[in-house]
Amino acid sequence: MRWYGVMPAITTPFLENGDVDHEFLGRHASWLAGHGATGIVPLGSLGEGASLSPAEKRAVLETCVAAVGTRIPIIAGIAAASTADAVGLARMANDVGCSGLMVLPPYVYASDWPEMRAHVSAVLEATPLSSMLYNNPIAYRTDFLPEQVEELAAKHDNLHAMKESSGDVRRVSAVRARIGDRLAIFAGLDDLIVECAHVGATGWIAGLVNALPVESVRLFELSQAGPSRELDELYQWFLPLLRLDTVPKFVQLIKLVQAEVGMGSERTRPPRLALEGAERDEALRVIRAALSTRPIR
């Protein structure tokens, strides 16, 4: 598969009774594929993967694979509390027809490099699927340093990409200085896509794309082309929404944007609760102000 472009970290929709809404999930995945997404990434942080049972995870992957067919790849988010569970999830993703994996550190346990290297290596070796390493020290307390990324890339032929979510755009340059184009580097925070593209990122694991794929794809294309007035104007319009991806309640906020554009609901799975009161009012103010001046319709 080709690691390039805008790949939505897709949200997981829920019915009123709390079950996964597979009808909407399939429709949403197909809609994103039809609006320029180059891949779909279920079961990530935005997909509330930690709150889904193994059976639910399998069903989510099956729905996404069936919905997009061969149009674009499905890349399964692989995260678990134990190495054995992560390996099992990777093999399950391979069995149901996913094209790639996004490999996360284990939940809860942030360890030293030898243990983390062993965990990631076990997942990468579990299948032949093309894989992405996910670096998000803010959320997972594990920071894959450039020299460690280089070590993994040298050891594993099926490691082809990296999602960089440290919040430090210099990491893109640091990794590329060590391994060149050996890995495709993806921006992992929505409000860093332009800056990451300017230093060599060639992809974006995006959040707001769940609601606004046309604007997201255009922003990515302009970022790849280099500085321009159109890029600056679109980025400035988009930034208040893109920043919703970088706060603790990013799942609730992105689902709220989906609801506002008529492509999803606000429902989340506890411990996440829907926004209420002044917090929700302020979020809606930001969202509606941006949507009222939407540059691409």
C-alpha positions, 0 to 999 in steps of 0.5 A: 500500500502507499502511505500518502495523503489524508487518512482519517482516524475515523470515529466510532458511531454509537446507537442510543443503546450504546452499541456500535452503529454499523450502518452509519459507520459503513456509510461514513467510511464510504463517504470519506473514501469518496471525498479524497481520503487515501486510507481509513484508520479505525480503532485509534484514540479518536475511534475510542478503541480502548472502550471497545471489546475484542468482538466489537473491534473485529466487527468495526474492521469488518464493516470498514473493509466491506464499505470501502472495498478495494478503493482505499486501504483500511489501517487498523489501530493496534493498541492493548494493555498486553503484548499478547492482546496487541499481537492477537488484534494485529492478526485479527486485522490481517484475517478480516482483510485490512491492508495495514496496521497503526501500531501504538504503545501498550495502554497504561504501561510506559516502559524503557526502550528494551521493553517497548522495542520488544512490544513493537517488534512482536506486533510488527512480526505478527503479520506481513502487513505494511505498518505505521508506528504511532508516536504520541508521548503526550497521550501514551507517555512513550516517546519514540526517539529518532534513534529508536525509530531508526533502529526499528526501521532497520529491523523491520521491513514492513515498517513503512510509516510513522505518525508523529504526534509529539507536538514538536515539528522538529521531530519530522526533520530529526527522523528524516535526518537519520533515515531519509525517506525510509519511512513516510512521516505523517502529521498526527495533530490537526493543527500541525499539518502545514508546518509538518508538510513544510519539513517533509511530512507526506501524509496526515492522520486527520481528525476534523476530516471526519466532518470536513473532508473536502477542506481537509484534502484541499488543505493537505494538497496546498501544504504539499505544494508550498506557501501560497495565499490560498494555503494561508487563507484556508489554514487561518479559517480552519485553525479554530476547528483543527485545534479541537483535535489537541485537547482532552475532549477531542473525541466529543468535540470532533463528534460535535462538529460531525453532528453540526454538518449532518454527518454523525452524532455526538454520542460517545461511550463512557467514561466520555460524556457528551459536552454540556452547559457552558462548555458545549455552548462555547464549543458550538460558538467556535464551530458555528462561527467557522461553518458560517464562513466555510470557504468550500461548499 
